Amino acid sequence: MTIFERYLTVWVALCIVAGIALGEIAPGLFEQLAAVEYARVNLVVAVLIWAMVYPMMIAVDFASLGRVTEQPRGLLLTLVVNWLVKPFTMAALGVIFFNHVFADLIPPADAEAYIAGLILLGAAPCTAMVFVWSQLTRGDANYTLVQVSVNDVIMVFAYAPIVALLLGVTSIPVPWETLVLSVVLYVVVPLLAGVLTRRALLASSGAAGLDGFMARLKPWSIVGLLATVVLLFGFQGQIILTQPLVIALIAVPLLIQSYGIFAVAYGAAWAMRVPFRIAAPCAMIGTSNFFELAVAVAISIYGLNSGAALATVVGVLVEVPVMLSLVAFANRTRGAFDNRSAEETTPASAQR
């Protein structure tokens, strides 16, 4: 991990402080930035989101989809968790906490916005950072790429309908046009650009040229993320200063969701006898979020200073320390997977 990745939580926290301070010092600047939009899409944030997403999409190798038949249990598990479990449990937790547990602490309108933000997070499985988590658990890098690539293909078609369904179930208005436009802008367009860039680089300079280009581009992805956080918290600063418990309240269902989904996926992988090198990344994909997409869609649909946008940014703040703790847990329990594999292969070896 680079220093930016290792201390991402620290940088995000510093950007939150900087955003709040700048929002108080220069509110007119943020008002001007908010006005730079077209079809409810803020163009400043759009550029920053593309800076985040584009490098991730270059890493997606659709040729790897040919390996989907290898270890089908691992792929089946990640698809079930990401698309049939995670979005719905996140929506349920949002409703439980913001409509009931925290009902006396948060106005109903704000509660709806926070629930919407959680839904946008829960329906977006991780695309980029999962490669870091896979590396830290010594997972199968190639199979992790298969899992991510399949999820990306599904996300192009499934993200908008699932979000719309869940927003409708929780009685939040569904702005279909903006939702579909956001998916096109922040998933389809960067994905196509990434595919074309990858093909061009491989054809002209080979794998080494591709790796070098991605390495040069990676810092700009982090810069885009941090600049987006500054903007978001610049708009949210007044709310945060007057309601300091809001961040903590939003973090509660996010923490429960993260650890709960990991337990489900990791436990199911154990029960299904999925090898550790595939089980660990599989659980990480389900636990982590494509928060860049969630932030972009929240901004497009609800606005820069919305509660939905704030909830997605809190997801960024919560995710990194949570994922590092789960990486440590996975590494400590690797022996259980390895020992079982050894026990299963011993009788066959003895027969030979």
Rosetta blueprint (number, residue, H / E / L):
1 M L
2 T L
3 I H
4 F H
5 E H
6 R H
7 Y L
8 L H
9 T H
10 V H
11 W H
12 V H
13 A H
14 L H
15 C H
16 I H
17 V H
18 A H
19 G H
20 I H
21 A H
22 L H
23 G H
24 E H
25 I H
26 A L
27 P H
28 G H
29 L H
30 F H
31 E H
32 Q H
33 L H
34 A H
35 A H
36 V L
37 E E
38 Y E
39 A L
40 R L
41 V E
42 N E
43 L H
44 V H
45 V H
46 A H
47 V H
48 L H
49 I H
50 W H
51 A H
52 M H
53 V H
54 Y H
55 P H
56 M H
57 M H
58 I H
59 A L
60 V L
61 D L
62 F H
63 A H
64 S H
65 L H
66 G H
67 R H
68 V L
69 T L
70 E L
71 Q L
72 P H
73 R H
74 G H
75 L H
76 L H
77 L H
78 T H
79 L H
80 V H
81 V H
82 N H
83 W H
84 L H
85 V H
86 K H
87 P H
88 F H
89 T H
90 M H
91 A H
92 A H
93 L H
94 G H
95 V H
96 I H
97 F H
98 F H
99 N H
100 H H
101 V H
102 F L
103 A L
104 D L
105 L L
106 I L
107 P L
108 P H
109 A H
110 D H
111 A H
112 E H
113 A H
114 Y H
115 I H
116 A H
117 G H
118 L H
119 I H
120 L H
121 L H
122 G H
123 A L
124 A L
125 P E
126 C L
127 T L
128 A L
129 M H
130 V H
131 F H
132 V H
133 W H
134 S H
135 Q H
136 L H
137 T L
138 R L
139 G L
140 D L
141 A H
142 N H
143 Y H
144 T H
145 L H
146 V H
147 Q H
148 V H
149 S H
150 V H
151 N H
152 D H
153 V H
154 I H
155 M H
156 V H
157 F H
158 A H
159 Y H
160 A H
161 P H
162 I H
163 V H
164 A H
165 L H
166 L H
167 L H
168 G H
169 V H
170 T L
171 S L
172 I L
173 P L
174 V L
175 P L
176 W H
177 E H
178 T H
179 L H
180 V H
181 L H
182 S H
183 V H
184 V H
185 L H
186 Y H
187 V H
188 V H
189 V H
190 P H
191 L H
192 L H
193 A H
194 G H
195 V H
196 L H
197 T H
198 R H
199 R H
200 A H
201 L H
202 L H
203 A H
204 S H
205 S H
206 G H
207 A H
208 A H
209 G H
210 L H
211 D H
212 G H
213 F H
214 M H
215 A H
216 R H
217 L H
218 K H
219 P H
220 W H
221 S H
222 I H
223 V H
224 G H
225 L H
226 L H
227 A H
228 T H
229 V H
230 V H
231 L H
232 L H
233 F H
234 G H
235 F H
236 Q H
237 G H
238 Q H
239 I H
240 I H
241 L H
242 T H
243 Q L
244 P L
245 L L
246 V H
247 I H
248 A H
249 L H
250 I H
251 A H
252 V H
253 P H
254 L H
255 L H
256 I H
257 Q H
258 S H
259 Y H
260 G H
261 I H
262 F H
263 A H
264 V H
265 A H
266 Y H
267 G H
268 A H
269 A H
270 W H
271 A H
272 M L
273 R L
274 V L
275 P L
276 F H
277 R H
278 I H
279 A H
280 A H
281 P H
282 C H
283 A H
284 M H
285 I H
286 G H
287 T H
288 S L
289 N E
290 F L
291 F H
292 E H
293 L H
294 A H
295 V H
296 A H
297 V H
298 A H
299 I H
300 S H
301 I H
302 Y H
303 G L
304 L L
305 N L
306 S L
307 G H
308 A H
309 A H
310 L H
311 A H
312 T H
313 V H
314 V H
315 G H
316 V H
317 L H
318 V H
319 E H
320 V H
321 P H
322 V H
323 M H
324 L H
325 S H
326 L H
327 V H
328 A H
329 F H
330 A H
331 N H
332 R H
333 T L
334 R H
335 G H
336 A H
337 F H
338 D H
339 N H
340 R H
341 S H
342 A H
343 E H
344 E H
345 T H
346 T H
347 P H
348 A H
349 S H
350 A H
351 Q H
352 R L
